[in-house]
């Protein structure tokens, strides 16, 4: 028969086992494949300061996966995991500054250590992380004893970034999630890595089983975003400058106006796609690209009206007026700003440098084509007027009267033909 001391020892062992079993990190899994775990050492929970531990795991089909403290990007303490190209992972701590790509800042970055068990195993990448000062940062604080602690997650599918740099640029996320974790149930007995060895527990896809809850927001189809960007790039970097070159090159106002009107309609269609995408990503009017793009498109709304008034007045007077100069310079200024805003859009999307360079080169070439065409036509017109003036002075001997006006007007044509010829010189 067991003695009292044997029974007491057995009870102690069972009690310890029960305590150890009940002490585990809490977890949340988004879409069943991206999982987060957080563990808080009992010493940290009791003192309110010290180390905390978290794990990020995801399939290797993701370019990057992030975990952040807080309920939104602005002010969040964000940790981004991506493959380093050497069989391990890189974790980059970055402050959230709103709906913009978070940037690594060594001076303010959280003090983290990548722990054992981290790396790429088959088709899964895992980061086990110790954070020494995650209770507070420049944007907020973390209550390690909270039963409803707010967290966010985000991810982007794609090929491996293969980078060991914590400053590695990243593309905009495919989807994001907001969830709550009950950190009062996340207590772990020892201040050590809870994700390896006997104490390790696998994350559970069911959020309710670990006292956490959340929702995931998926961004609009990638096709919509690409259609917006590609359409706007074609409009501002190619079609608008070519349509502007048509006027001085051919002197046909109806070709110029028809070309630009089609481009103008394309611009509005792509603007609608952009607004839809911005709304789905909670980015409407929250960053420079969206704000400047909205202004550019809206101010160009009056460009067709300015062009119509310019044409009407020129038909009557045969010369440029206030609305002519307004139409020409209003278009030039805002089209250039539109091209610049396209670059901001590429930056916001995290586009590769090769794409940014290609866009820049094409834009410069197309606007140079317009500038060269405009300059050559203007030069030829001035020389033609100069030659016509000399011929007129030879005929009249005075340099006055109808002969001087022959630089712009064919005296043998009717008024409509006169104005048609003048459009070559007075067009954009």
KOLSE-707917 format. One record per atom (N, C-alpha, C): z, y, x; residue in three letters. Coordinates in steps of 0.001 Angstrom, whole numbers, plus 500000, padded with zeros to 6 digits. Atoms other than C-alpha are relative to their C-alpha. Last residue first. Example, Ala and Ser with C-alpha at 12.3 -4.5 7.8 and 13.67 -1.06 7.14 Angstrom:
% residues 2
499940498810499180SER/507140498940513670SER/500730501090499230SER/500000498810500890ALA/507800495500512300ALA/500000501200500900ALA/
//
This chain:
% residues 428
498889500387499127UNK/421390572369499133UNK/499491499359501271UNK/499204501152500389UNK/418416574093497584UNK/501065499684501013UNK/498735499578500595UNK/417258577660498275UNK/500875498832499582UNK/499227499142499116UNK/414495576899500751UNK/501374500322499440UNK/499900500638498688UNK/412830573921499093UNK/500905500795500925UNK/498886500947500004UNK/413655575420495741UNK/500154499295501335UNK/498794499378499465UNK/411387578377496531UNK/501164499023500062UNK/500116499871498553UNK/408300576250496102UNK/501278500561500598UNK/499955501351499445UNK/409367575206492591UNK/499914500033501521UNK/498599500421499919UNK/410209578802491776UNK/500110498604500589UNK/499312499187499001UNK/406713579972492610UNK/501422499485500196UNK/500364500538498695UNK/405218577066490674UNK/500662500781501123UNK/499330501293499828UNK/407144578050487551UNK/499685499390501345UNK/498575499904499633UNK/406093581668487995UNK/500681498665500214UNK/499228499427501098UNK/402319580937488062UNK/501484499924500327UNK/499431500990500912UNK/400583580414491355UNK/500746500685498888UNK/501058500599500797UNK/398154582654493275UNK/500520498966499003UNK/500476499055501002UNK/400872584981494565UNK/498924499410499110UNK/501439500190499973UNK/402647582095496322UNK/499401500844498885UNK/500751500149501237UNK/406148583477496643UNK/498525499797500279UNK/499364500879500963UNK/408809583138499320UNK/499094499672498819UNK/499244501036499294UNK/407231584584502486UNK/500649499020499041UNK/500725501268499961UNK/404620586375500398UNK/500748498902500744UNK/499341500942500896UNK/407084589144499594UNK/499361498616500066UNK/498683500350499466UNK/406020591139502655UNK/500684498956499133UNK/500158500868498824UNK/402369591058501568UNK/501328499568500571UNK/500021501411500355UNK/403207592353498114UNK/499943499082501214UNK/500714500435501196UNK/404239595811499329UNK/500026498498499832UNK/499311499797501271UNK/405230596797502836UNK/499166499421498876UNK/498844500901500096UNK/404425595835506394UNK/500739500173498705UNK/498769499245500250UNK/402274598902506795UNK/501212499110499967UNK/499788498996498964UNK/399007597685508275UNK/501286500755499838UNK/499672498705500600UNK/398246595947504986UNK/500132501110501020UNK/500883499657501112UNK/396407592895506272UNK/500250501408499503UNK/501358499847499493UNK/398002592629509689UNK/499054500455498895UNK/500081498707499322UNK/401411593321508185UNK/498601500237500583UNK/499991498935501002UNK/400936590481505713UNK/499868501358500646UNK/501327499960500603UNK/399932588068508451UNK/499901501131498997UNK/500929499461499008UNK/403078588955510373UNK/498591500103499436UNK/499744498562499893UNK/405217588466507263UNK/499047500649500993UNK/500586499353501174UNK/403661585087506588UNK/500168501496500056UNK/501452500015499830UNK/404420583969510113UNK/499302500694498847UNK/500319499088498902UNK/408053585046509742UNK/498496500081500226UNK/499884498637500525UNK/408328583413506337UNK/499622501019501071UNK/501115499793500916UNK/406979580178507789UNK/500019501407499427UNK/501196499799499189UNK/409370580398510716UNK/498782500260499121UNK/499910498689499355UNK/412298580934508363UNK/498749500292500839UNK/500189498968501019UNK/411207578029506183UNK/500047501390500618UNK/501416499952500353UNK/410752575722509160UNK/499725501096498984UNK/500725499448498849UNK/414237576559510426UNK/498512500140499692UNK/499708498565499948UNK/415784576022506987UNK/499237500666501139UNK/500728499368501100UNK/414037572664506666UNK/500227501505500004UNK/501431500018499704UNK/415234571608510106UNK/499188500704498921UNK/500288499063498910UNK/418828572712509469UNK/498509500074500296UNK/499811498630500492UNK/419094571010506065UNK/499618501019501074UNK/501069499710500965UNK/417610567783507392UNK/500088501434499526UNK/501247499867499243UNK/419926567832510411UNK/498842500354499078UNK/499951498749499236UNK/423026568536508294UNK/498701500230500766UNK/500113498858500915UNK/422165565811505768UNK/499936501315500776UNK/501358500038500548UNK/421518563257508499UNK/499784501179499064UNK/500860499415498971UNK/424747564336510206UNK/498544500015499538UNK/499834498553500123UNK/426565563665506934UNK/499233500737501096UNK/500618499519501241UNK/425123560161506831UNK/500134501510499859UNK/501462500073499924UNK/425882559414510491UNK/499356500608498758UNK/500472498971499066UNK/429480560646510290UNK/498477500015500057UNK/499780498680500603UNK/430194558580507179UNK/499448501104500893UNK/500989499820501071UNK/428611555442508643UNK/500130501380499376UNK/501323499839499385UNK/430641555781511849UNK/498936500261498938UNK/500065498699499331UNK/433924556369510015UNK/498613500261500571UNK/500020498953501030UNK/433449553445507637UNK/499833501378500632UNK/501299500078500678UNK/432548551107510498UNK/499869501093498946UNK/501017499460499090UNK/435552552265512533UNK/498628500012499330UNK/499782498551499926UNK/437939551703509613UNK/498935500652500879UNK/500464499445501272UNK/436475548247509009UNK/500147501517499988UNK/501460500105500025UNK/436819547284512671UNK/499427500598498724UNK/500590498882499259UNK/440385548601512730UNK/498478499980499961UNK/500167500236498570UNK/441415546123510049UNK/499302501189500655UNK/501295500546499583UNK/442453547459506668UNK/499939499843501514UNK/499781500777498788UNK/446165547979505956UNK/498723499365500523UNK/500247501415500268UNK/445434548997502379UNK/500257499119501218UNK/499018500484500968UNK/447064552380502883UNK/499854498506499754UNK/498704500068499323UNK/445037553010506037UNK/501061499426499072UNK/500074501141499085UNK/441812552164504231UNK/501320499813500735UNK/499951501214500801UNK/442791554537501452UNK/499937498749500852UNK/498595500190500378UNK/443571557290503938UNK/500166498743499154UNK/499293500494498821UNK/440091556827505389UNK/501473499762499723UNK/500371501401499861UNK/438626557194501916UNK/500661499367501212UNK/499088500767500849UNK/440618560401501587UNK/499658498514500006UNK/498708500091499308UNK/438732561822504556UNK/500978499155499193UNK/500203500938498894UNK/435434561024502836UNK/501301499803500777UNK/500091501340500570UNK/436636562728499664UNK/499811498939501063UNK/498626500429500284UNK/437731565781501635UNK/500018498603499388UNK/499379500290498702UNK/434186566022503010UNK/501441499529499807UNK/500565501266499543UNK/432809565747499480UNK/500581499604501350UNK/499284501104500635UNK/435227568417498317UNK/499420498640500364UNK/498574500058499636UNK/434058571030500803UNK/500662498755499436UNK/499824500342498588UNK/430323570363500489UNK/501465499793500362UNK/500353501389499732UNK/430311570282496701UNK/500261499596501433UNK/499003500822500704UNK/432208573523496252UNK/499721498526500274UNK/498820500094499137UNK/429960575061498917UNK/501137499229499355UNK/500283500575498684UNK/426698574322497112UNK/501270499796500817UNK/500430501393500138UNK/427795574864493514UNK/499831499332501368UNK/498832500768500452UNK/429726578052494326UNK/499654498519499909UNK/499129500198498835UNK/426806579409496374UNK/501246499190499624UNK/500736500814499027UNK/424452578893493448UNK/500880499676501202UNK/499835501402500381UNK/427021580153490944UNK/499235499065500942UNK/498620500424499757UNK/427214583482492758UNK/500181498521499691UNK/498979499101500498UNK/423457583886492832UNK/501375499464500329UNK/498650500508500208UNK/420513582373494645UNK/500921501083499468UNK/499108499863498844UNK/416999583641494187UNK/501379499461499646UNK/500678500409498778UNK/413955583155491944UNK/500844500140501245UNK/500020498944498980UNK/415584585221489209UNK/499228499638501254UNK/500213498647500523UNK/415071583233486005UNK/499766501023501107UNK/501268499986500721UNK/414579579738487434UNK/499670501411499514UNK/501052499962498993UNK/417367580434489924UNK/498617500020499355UNK/500102498650499443UNK/419754581351487124UNK/498865500099501012UNK/500462499082501049UNK/419088578131485245UNK/499805501408500547UNK/501422500233500265UNK/419358575966488375UNK/499451501007498991UNK/500757499627498790UNK/422687577452489462UNK/498496499866499754UNK/500036498531500024UNK/424026577160485906UNK/499204500527501193UNK/500874499588501108UNK/423057573471485835UNK/499875501521499939UNK/501386500242499632UNK/424545572848489283UNK/499031500438498922UNK/500376498978499016UNK/427825574493488349UNK/498539499843500416UNK/500135498742500737UNK/427986572294485248UNK/499598501136500937UNK/501260500001500755UNK/427276569167487320UNK/499774501298499228UNK/501165499840499127UNK/430051570158489786UNK/498670499929499242UNK/500771498819500394UNK/432723570718487124UNK/498723500164500818UNK/500423500130501396UNK/434175567194487357UNK/499116501162499575UNK/501439500260500026UNK/434207567535491144UNK/499479499803498581UNK/500685498733499723UNK/437622569191490802UNK/498486499814500033UNK/499859499057501118UNK/438961566085489037UNK/499270501319500266UNK/500827500428501129UNK/437588563605491570UNK/500050501017498863UNK/501419499940499635UNK/438983565476494564UNK/499111499652498812UNK/500419498592499937UNK/442395566084492953UNK/498501500101500275UNK/500017499486501371UNK/442820562431491974UNK/499518501443499972UNK/501154500563500691UNK/441830561294495458UNK/499877500507498580UNK/501192499272499564UNK/444317563681497049UNK/498756499488499283UNK/499899498591500393UNK/447206562294494987UNK/498738500776500368UNK/500161499902501457UNK/446203558637495266UNK/500005501459499555UNK/501334500471500383UNK/445664558808499022UNK/499760500164498501UNK/501030498987499742UNK/448731560984499653UNK/498618499558499539UNK/500430499930498605UNK/451243558641498053UNK/498809500938500125UNK/498861500158499094UNK/453369558357494893UNK/499597500053501468UNK/499501498701499541UNK/450858559764492388UNK/501203499894500934UNK/500694498854500574UNK/450332556324490778UNK/500717501288500390UNK/500365499069498935UNK/451708553743493201UNK/499352501267499467UNK/499007498917500064UNK/453576551439490816UNK/499763501036501093UNK/499191500069498782UNK/451310548593491948UNK/501101501055500039UNK/499494501356499850UNK/449789547952488523UNK/500925499866501205UNK/498996500237501034UNK/449477551690487951UNK/500622498621500151UNK/498801499235499638UNK/447711552198491275UNK/501110499792498982UNK/499320500659498892UNK/445236549398490516UNK/501286500696500398UNK/499468501275500486UNK/444374550847487121UNK/500784499281501095UNK/498836499674500831UNK/444006554344488561UNK/500654498724499485UNK/498903499599499122UNK/441722553003491285UNK/501267500328499235UNK/499477501214499369UNK/439536551148488807UNK/501185500326500898UNK/499279500757501020UNK/439187554344486785UNK/500590498716500553UNK/498714499320500175UNK/438272556261489939UNK/500838499280498949UNK/499123500496498934UNK/435588553657490614UNK/501366500672499948UNK/499718501404500290UNK/433987554437487253UNK/500966499416501032UNK/499029500062501093UNK/434338558173487862UNK/500352498559499637UNK/498706499506499524UNK/432640557971491265UNK/501062499878498914UNK/499416501081499199UNK/429821555829489871UNK/501385500395500489UNK/499515500998500963UNK/429220558513487231UNK/500623498805500718UNK/498834499408500673UNK/428977561183489958UNK/500601499023498997UNK/498888500131499051UNK/426603558984491975UNK/501295500511499386UNK/499701501433499926UNK/424299558675488949UNK/501185499756500933UNK/499329500348501253UNK/424557562444488448UNK/500350498514499963UNK/498594499633499938UNK/423827563098492133UNK/500745499652498717UNK/499312500794498965UNK/420569561161492055UNK/501501500286499983UNK/499887501370500506UNK/419424562726488781UNK/500766499103500951UNK/499009500024501082UNK/420245566244489992UNK/500181498596499439UNK/498649499685499512UNK/418479565822493343UNK/501034499849498893UNK/499597501162499197UNK/415418564126491861UNK/501433500189500490UNK/499694501082500929UNK/415240566782489120UNK/500361498709500741UNK/498652499882500560UNK/415571569614491660UNK/500357498832499110UNK/500117500456501384UNK/412554568509493669UNK/501389499980499369UNK/500067498847500876UNK/412446570538496900UNK/499836499638498538UNK/501134500111500915UNK/411591567404498868UNK/499845501205499072UNK/501065500828499441UNK/413778567682501985UNK/498757499986499116UNK/500783499277498989UNK/415959570645500980UNK/498810499196500516UNK/500406498669500461UNK/416986568954497718UNK/499222500778501059UNK/501222500064500798UNK/416962565306498803UNK/499492501392499648UNK/501152499822499108UNK/419530565980501549UNK/498680499995499240UNK/500022498597499580UNK/422285566516498953UNK/498795500280500892UNK/500433499201501144UNK/421475563178497347UNK/499942501477500316UNK/501435500216500153UNK/421714561531500757UNK/499444500816498840UNK/500735499257498960UNK/425117563159501356UNK/498488499798499920UNK/499865498542500129UNK/426394562013497933UNK/499260500757501114UNK/500842499446501066UNK/424973558491498136UNK/500092501513499876UNK/501436500279499958UNK/426286557380501532UNK/499220500788498950UNK/500505500098498627UNK/429868558258502516UNK/498488499821500075UNK/499687498833499174UNK/431132559605499198UNK/499378499944501392UNK/500253498707500647UNK/429511557225496705UNK/500165501160500974UNK/501445499835500174UNK/429272554126498910UNK/499684501376499426UNK/500583499836498663UNK/432891554511500018UNK/498495500220499909UNK/499714498638499544UNK/434034555083496431UNK/499395500259501382UNK/500767499051500801UNK/432290551923495260UNK/500209501437500439UNK/501406500086499611UNK/433641549829498131UNK/499159501022499241UNK/500208499495498646UNK/437214550990497623UNK/498540500014500413UNK/499636498580499919UNK/437292550602493856UNK/499665500564501378UNK/501040499266500733UNK/435396547294493880UNK/500266501500500048UNK/501171499897499137UNK/437709545987496606UNK/498875500772499322UNK/499680499097498896UNK/440757546792494517UNK/498797500189500916UNK/499891498641500538UNK/439303545224491381UNK/500237500999501127UNK/501352499524500289UNK/438180542103493256UNK/500018501431499493UNK/500510499410498764UNK/441667541686494686UNK/498598500555499794UNK/500952500798499238UNK/442782541090491134UNK/499512500744501233UNK/501272500278500649UNK/445688543233490042UNK/499069499232500927UNK/500905498864499978UNK/449058542873491794UNK/498708499646499280UNK/501196500312499227UNK/451484540196490757UNK/499052501176499914UNK/501144499206500439UNK/454934541265489623UNK/498836499716500927UNK/501051499787499017UNK/457722538706489958UNK/498859500783499380UNK/501330500001500592UNK/460975538671488038UNK/498993500351501082UNK/500977499020499548UNK/464534537899489044UNK/498695499899499254UNK/501027499803501011UNK/467709535941488590UNK/499017501034500495UNK/500884498874499745UNK/470348534477490860UNK/498944500096498912UNK/499395498753500435UNK/473398532287490266UNK/499154501208500273UNK/499278499404498889UNK/472122529395492339UNK/500578501359499636UNK/499065500952499416UNK/471065527061489543UNK/500796500595501144UNK/498753500051500744UNK/469548529932487603UNK/501032499098500634UNK/499119498896499637UNK/466933530623490258UNK/501337499905499303UNK/499429499461501232UNK/465326527210489919UNK/501018501070500330UNK/500973499181500711UNK/463271526739493080UNK/500548500615498730UNK/500363500593501274UNK/466377525585494944UNK/499010500877499259UNK/500111499047501099UNK/466780526405498620UNK/499484499321498745UNK/501380499601500285UNK/467759523429500779UNK/499986501006498863UNK/500403500382501352UNK/471310523329502007UNK/498587500504499758UNK/501236499451500551UNK/472485523367505619UNK/499733499469498608UNK/499701498962500988UNK/476139522664506370UNK/498755500521499303UNK/499460500571501229UNK/475396519328508027UNK/500215501041498922UNK/498861500894499930UNK/473171520848510665UNK/500465499555498628UNK/500258501197499208UNK/470957523890510324UNK/501249499137499994UNK/501253500602500441UNK/470776526700507755UNK/499586498795500833UNK/499752500943501088UNK/474385527863507918UNK/498764499205499596UNK/501243500299500707UNK/474044529453511383UNK/500225498969498893UNK/501028500649499188UNK/477533530523512362UNK/498816499660499109UNK/500937498934499662UNK/480473532605511128UNK/498961499437500965UNK/500017499551498608UNK/482206529627509601UNK/498945501072500214UNK/498714500095499325UNK/483258528914506035UNK/499984500591501403UNK/500061501151499100UNK/480238530141504120UNK/501238500038500888UNK/499068500085498878UNK/480551532422501095UNK/499798498714500799UNK/500769500283498787UNK/477445532878498954UNK/500880499806501220UNK/500149501452499900UNK/479187532600495576UNK/499273499584501279UNK/498633500537500065UNK/480525536172495672UNK/499983498476500077UNK/499481500192498644UNK/477036537077496865UNK/501442499512500005UNK/498541499972500135UNK/475649536515493377UNK/500612499699501369UNK/499288501121499397UNK/472016537371494032UNK/501498500195499814UNK/498576499793499707UNK/469809539598491900UNK/500595498730500592UNK/499067501011500490UNK/466009539688491840UNK/501422500368500400UNK/498660499432499973UNK/462973541905492289UNK/500972498994499406UNK/498993500537500905UNK/459621540426493205UNK/501300500769500153UNK/498629499709499589UNK/456402541571494828UNK/500961499517498927UNK/499048499984501110UNK/452765540583494773UNK/501382500330500540UNK/500665500566501170UNK/449628540658496914UNK/500893500094498773UNK/499584501285500560UNK/451220542979499473UNK/499150499567498803UNK/499224499804501223UNK/449380545729501338UNK/500271498653499336UNK/500775499606501169UNK/448204544759504809UNK/500915500106498787UNK/500180501020501028UNK/450467544693507847UNK/499179500563498853UNK/500421499477501314UNK/450575546620511110UNK/499781498855499020UNK/501290500484500478UNK/452525544833513908UNK/499640500612498640UNK/500736498850500538UNK/455428546999515094UNK/498643499607499427UNK/499344499594501251UNK/457791544030515573UNK/499303501185499339UNK/499575498597500049UNK/455267542699518105UNK/500687500317498674UNK/498583499963499655UNK/455126538939518603UNK/500556501417499919UNK/499505498847499248UNK/451825538666516784UNK/501495499868500258UNK/499900500427498598UNK/449713535802515483UNK/500472501136500895UNK/500087498767499212UNK/448906537666512253UNK/500092499710501492UNK/498866499637499146UNK/448209534285510664UNK/499752501309500741UNK/499883500726498739UNK/445508534174508021UNK/501164500535500831UNK/501005499718498976UNK/445939535444504501UNK/500244499185501253UNK/500720501178499536UNK/448286535711501553UNK/498959500390501049UNK/501450499807499903UNK/450553538731501323UNK/499369498725500538UNK/500759500916499169UNK/454191538723500280UNK/498511500292499911UNK/501432499709500083UNK/456984540771498766UNK/499264499071500949UNK/500843500816499137UNK/460687540337498047UNK/498547500400499810UNK/501424499993500294UNK/463393542566496631UNK/499275499078500969UNK/500878500316498881UNK/467170542317496424UNK/498547500094499539UNK/501442499827500219UNK/469921543654494167UNK/499217499742501285UNK/500639499248498920UNK/473470542253494461UNK/498481500039499802UNK/501344499648500476UNK/474920541125491136UNK/499263500849501016UNK/500496501128500791UNK/478170539298491945UNK/498594500268499456UNK/500541499699501325UNK/478913541746494737UNK/499501498736499295UNK/499201500745500975UNK/481127540611497624UNK/499474500183498583UNK/500092501433499717UNK/478729541560500435UNK/500848499160499056UNK/498679500510500356UNK/478242545035498967UNK/499961498484500128UNK/500005501325500612UNK/475143546256500814UNK/501436499559499766UNK/498959500925499564UNK/474661549927501635UNK/499851498676499262UNK/499053500520500978UNK/471930552536501447UNK/501031499088500611UNK/500394499855501399UNK/468892554218502987UNK/500999499495498992UNK/500264498603500353UNK/470113554943506517UNK/499688500188498523UNK/501162499500499274UNK/471693551523506864UNK/499699501392499472UNK/500380498605500227UNK/474875549774505757UNK/498809500352500874UNK/499187499435501086UNK/476197546236505312UNK/499644501454499710UNK/500765499848501241UNK/473274544830507314UNK/500826500573498846UNK/499619498717500612UNK/474954545426510651UNK/499244500279498702UNK/498660499546499620UNK/475064542130512539UNK/500440501261499280UNK/500029498539499975UNK/472138540345510898UNK/501420500508500219UNK/498656499422500035UNK/471652536665511687UNK/499853501519500083UNK/499673498715499382UNK/468261535249510783UNK/501480500331499856UNK/498550499983500187UNK/466737531871510042UNK/500544501182500793UNK/499234499090499146UNK/462979532406509722UNK/501462499917499596UNK/498611499717500367UNK/460842529582508394UNK/500605500971500998UNK/499380499144498978UNK/457124528839508362UNK/501363500447499482UNK/498916499110500421UNK/455756525892506408UNK/500496500828501180UNK/500594498919500786UNK/452461523981506687UNK/501047500981499480UNK/501044500442500915UNK/453597521730509506UNK/499366501181499289UNK/499895501452500075UNK/456759523206510949UNK/498992499508498970UNK/501044500560500858UNK/456393526796512086UNK/500083498487500085UNK/501274500392499416UNK/459483528455513486UNK/499038499479498963UNK/501121499116500322UNK/463162529081512873UNK/498721499460500635UNK/500595500443501258UNK/465623526197512956UNK/498836500864499562UNK/500560501347499931UNK/467766527867515585UNK/499494499576498626UNK/499136501142499707UNK/468370531562515033UNK/499227498689500076UNK/500707501151500546UNK/466392534803515217UNK/500714498738500468UNK/500226501062499023UNK/468889537581515894UNK/499307498850499300UNK/500196501364500483UNK/469053540882514002UNK/499772499049501166UNK/499772500891498864UNK/470434544334514680UNK/499921498556499515UNK/498810500845500120UNK/468905546525511998UNK/500080499042501182UNK/500186501358500503UNK/466261548975513180UNK/501319499240499944UNK/499231500177501241UNK/467225552646513543UNK/499932498582499455UNK/498748499239499966UNK/466201553379517135UNK/500872499730498781UNK/498995500678499177UNK/463607550596517270UNK/501346500704499959UNK/499400498941499184UNK/461647552074514392UNK/501155499381500775UNK/498881500403499150UNK/459268549633512703UNK/500466501178500845UNK/500243499926498560UNK/457102551165509992UNK/501256499596500777UNK/498786499692499225UNK/457025550308506300UNK/499712499898501492UNK/499711501035499024UNK/453512550471504796UNK/501255500360500782UNK/500805499830498804UNK/453715552864501904UNK/500381498901500973UNK/501152500894500066UNK/455019552530498375UNK/499007500311501115UNK/500810499849501203UNK/458372554116499191UNK/498825499048500066UNK/500187498561500236UNK/459999554624502579UNK/499190500258498743UNK/500953499735501070UNK/461486551185503196UNK/499919501489499711UNK/499479499272501162UNK/463189550833506569UNK/498904500216498967UNK/500607498681500214UNK/461864548117508885UNK/500627500681498788UNK/499189499190500924UNK/463291544960510454UNK/499410501404499874UNK/499991498567499698UNK/460505542798511974UNK/500843500753498974UNK/499357499305501120UNK/460907539028512062UNK/500168501460500396UNK/499448498689499662UNK/458473537168514294UNK/500628500578498746UNK/500221498875500904UNK/457814533474513819UNK/500601501265500596UNK/498765499420500513UNK/457380530465516084UNK/499648501141499040UNK/499189501009500656UNK/454580528086516984UNK/501317500512499468UNK/499513500903498960UNK/453005530428519516UNK/500915498923499419UNK/501124500619499310UNK/450812532568517243UNK/500395499008501065UNK/500209499326498711UNK/453744534821516302UNK/498852499402500802UNK/500144500916498875UNK/453719533930512619UNK/499709500765501292UNK/501384500438499824UNK/454964536530510158UNK/499927499117501242UNK/500246501188499174UNK/458331537540508689UNK/498500499717500075UNK/501329500572500187UNK/459140541029507423UNK/499793498853500982UNK/500214500925498891UNK/462722542228506959UNK/498701499243499734UNK/501023501024500168UNK/463279545297504773UNK/499843499170501273UNK/499941500543498647UNK/466350547510504331UNK/499135498749499991UNK/499624501393499777UNK/465463549414501170UNK/500069499681501492UNK/498603500134499613UNK/465558553201500763UNK/500444498582500286UNK/499431498770499449UNK/462289553357498850UNK/501490499801500284UNK/500387499828498597UNK/461072549797498412UNK/500642501229500631UNK/501351499472499850UNK/463035549145495221UNK/499698500224501475UNK/500769500281501208UNK/466168547356493951UNK/498567500512500066UNK/500227498873500890UNK/468048547093497242UNK/499108499608498838UNK/498812499709500792UNK/468053544714500190UNK/499746501252499172UNK/499368498694499863UNK/464667543498501376UNK/501232500136499133UNK/498773499954500794UNK/462878540246502076UNK/500649501352500224UNK/498911499061499711UNK/459315540034503359UNK/501160499831499026UNK/499056500066501126UNK/456537537476503673UNK/501194500865500361UNK/498632499560499761UNK/453464537773505913UNK/500815499874498720UNK/500103499145498813UNK/449955536402506266UNK/501370500507500402UNK/499669498586500202UNK/450709533618503806UNK/499927500746501328UNK/501178499348500582UNK/448892530285504050UNK/500257501476499714UNK/500718499294498939UNK/451683529188506403UNK/498705500642499498UNK/501136500727499428UNK/453765528296503361UNK/499283500841501054UNK/501236499865500770UNK/457021530213502917UNK/498914499141500626UNK/500904501131499780UNK/460625530327504099UNK/498802500130499073UNK/501268499791500700UNK/462930533318504592UNK/499118498802500312UNK/501151500829499647UNK/466560532645505529UNK/498805500391499140UNK/501001500205501048UNK/469556534924505560UNK/498839499186500543UNK/501096500869499622UNK/472827535236507422UNK/499011499905498842UNK/500469500759501154UNK/475474537941507317UNK/498786499209500470UNK/501313500628500105UNK/477509539182510246UNK/499708499505498592UNK/500219501167499166UNK/480410541582510079UNK/498612499432499778UNK/500887499727498870UNK/481827544086507646UNK/499894498746500853UNK/501050499065500407UNK/483481544030504226UNK/499062500374501123UNK/499856498720499297UNK/486666542512505638UNK/498966501040499574UNK/498645499465500145UNK/487090539620503210UNK/500159501377500635UNK/499715499708501405UNK/483389538890502746UNK/501366500647499833UNK/500765498805500367UNK/482704539177506477UNK/500310500411498571UNK/499380498870499295UNK/485495536742507317UNK/499279501310499678UNK/498790499603500729UNK/484278534359504605UNK/500687501184500679UNK/498773500615499470UNK/480853534286506233UNK/501231500525499264UNK/499048498994499527UNK/478088535514503877UNK/501245499290500531UNK/498644500497499838UNK/475004533362503287UNK/500897501066500605UNK/499066499061499382UNK/471651534438501903UNK/501375499353500049UNK/498594500402500056UNK/468678532235501074UNK/500847501042500719UNK/499053499189499233UNK/465090533243500232UNK/501392499401499822UNK/498572500085500300UNK/462219531073499049UNK/500825500851500958UNK/499380499006499119UNK/458466531406498744UNK/501474500071499640UNK/500407500294498627UNK/456916528244497270UNK/500584500964501019UNK/499733501360499566UNK/458308527918493728UNK/499668499696501442UNK/501205500820500183UNK/456629531084492459UNK/500173498590500555UNK/501040499337500783UNK/459543533089493867UNK/498775499102499963UNK/501365500371499652UNK/462544531100495039UNK/499021500678499053UNK/500936499624501058UNK/466071532493495059UNK/498600499647500479UNK/501433499941499746UNK/468998531203497068UNK/499231500479498782UNK/500698499910501281UNK/472736531320497474UNK/498517500223500276UNK/500794498797500215UNK/474229530098500745UNK/499360499961498618UNK/501408500108499649UNK/476827527377500541UNK/499301501305499725UNK/500341498813499216UNK/480579526893500353UNK/498569499870500478UNK/500123498864500905UNK/481159524452497506UNK/499602501269500739UNK/501129500188500895UNK/480385521446499677UNK/499787501210499120UNK/501228499858499226UNK/482664522668502442UNK/498784499890499106UNK/500141498586499647UNK/485497523194499986UNK/498698500248500740UNK/500357499267501213UNK/484974519759498461UNK/499778501466500302UNK/501380500343500341UNK/484901518147501879UNK/499538500771498779UNK/500873499324499032UNK/488043519995502902UNK/498538499752499680UNK/499953498565500307UNK/489805518904499716UNK/499072500783500916UNK/500793499777501212UNK/488674515316500194UNK/499944501475499643UNK/501410500216499657UNK/489954515336503771UNK/499106500277498806UNK/500422498851499199UNK/493240516895502702UNK/498523499883500367UNK/500164498859500912UNK/493639514335499934UNK/499503501224500749UNK/501230500230500764UNK/493020511524502406UNK/499721501162499064UNK/501127499776499096UNK/495642512964504749UNK/498677499825499273UNK/500095498557499767UNK/498160513264501923UNK/498807500317500895UNK/500541499386501216UNK/497488509684500829UNK/499803501501500185UNK/501405500383500080UNK/497973508444504396UNK/499332500631498787UNK/500740499199499025UNK/501192510465504719UNK/498508499670499977UNK/500094498615500488UNK/502575509041501494UNK/499155500841500936UNK/498791499192499913UNK/501870505498502679UNK/499745501402499462UNK/500084498809499137UNK/499015503397501506UNK/501294500794499971UNK/500000498809500848UNK/500000500000500000UNK/500000501244500886UNK/
//
